[in-house]
Amino acid sequence: MEKSQKKIAATSRLTCPECGQVTEEVMPTDACQWFYDCKHCGAVLKPKPGDCCVFCSYGDTPCPPIQLGQCC
C-alpha cells in the first residue's frame, strides 16, 4: 500500500509588520524565501530569529518544506 502524499498549501497571506498590508503570495516549493519586498510600503522583510523564511515569520501558512516536516 502506498503512503498517501501530504497536501501542502501553495499560497500564504503575508502581513507586513511595518504597514500592516496583507498580500497573498505563491510560495516556492523547493526553497525558502529569505527576503520579501512589501508591495505597499517597500519594507524589506527578513525572517525572525529562529524562523527559516519570511512565510514562517509573517505568513498565515508556513513554507512548504515546514508543512512537510522537513528542514529548510
C-alpha positions as CSV (number, residue, x, y, z in Angstrom):
1,M,0.0,0.0,0.0
2,E,1.3,3.4,-1.0
3,K,1.7,6.2,1.6
4,S,-0.7,9.0,0.9
5,Q,1.0,12.2,-0.1
6,K,0.5,15.1,2.2
7,K,-1.2,18.0,0.5
8,I,0.6,21.3,1.0
9,A,-0.7,24.8,0.7
10,A,0.9,26.7,-2.1
11,T,0.0,30.2,-1.0
12,S,0.3,32.3,2.2
13,R,-1.0,35.7,3.2
14,L,2.0,37.8,4.3
15,T,1.3,40.6,6.7
16,C,3.9,43.4,6.6
17,P,4.9,44.3,10.2
18,E,5.7,47.9,9.1
19,C,2.4,48.9,7.4
20,G,0.0,46.1,8.1
21,Q,-0.6,45.4,4.4
22,V,-1.7,41.8,3.7
23,T,-0.7,40.3,0.4
24,E,-1.3,36.7,-0.8
25,E,1.8,35.2,-2.4
26,V,2.7,31.9,-4.0
27,M,5.4,30.2,-2.0
28,P,8.4,28.4,-3.7
29,T,8.1,24.7,-3.2
30,D,11.7,23.8,-3.3
31,A,13.4,26.6,-1.2
32,C,12.9,29.1,1.5
33,Q,12.4,32.8,0.7
34,W,14.6,34.9,2.9
35,F,13.6,38.3,1.7
36,Y,10.3,39.9,0.6
37,D,9.7,43.5,-0.5
38,C,6.4,44.8,0.7
39,K,4.4,46.0,-2.3
40,H,2.7,48.7,-0.3
41,C,5.5,50.4,1.7
42,G,8.7,48.9,0.3
43,A,9.9,47.5,3.6
44,V,12.3,44.5,3.1
45,L,11.1,41.7,5.3
46,K,13.6,39.1,6.7
47,P,12.8,36.0,8.8
48,K,12.5,36.5,12.5
49,P,15.2,34.8,14.6
50,G,14.5,31.0,14.7
51,D,12.4,31.1,11.5
52,C,13.6,29.7,8.2
53,C,11.8,32.2,5.9
54,V,9.5,35.2,5.6
55,F,6.5,32.9,5.2
56,C,7.1,31.2,8.5
57,S,7.6,34.6,10.2
58,Y,4.9,36.8,8.6
59,G,2.6,34.4,6.7
60,D,-0.6,32.7,7.8
61,T,0.8,29.4,6.3
62,P,4.3,28.1,6.9
63,C,6.5,27.3,3.9
64,P,6.1,24.0,2.0
65,P,9.3,22.3,3.5
66,I,8.0,23.1,7.0
67,Q,4.5,21.9,6.1
68,L,6.1,18.6,5.0
69,G,8.1,18.3,8.3
70,Q,11.4,19.0,6.6
71,C,14.2,21.4,7.4
72,C,14.8,24.4,5.2
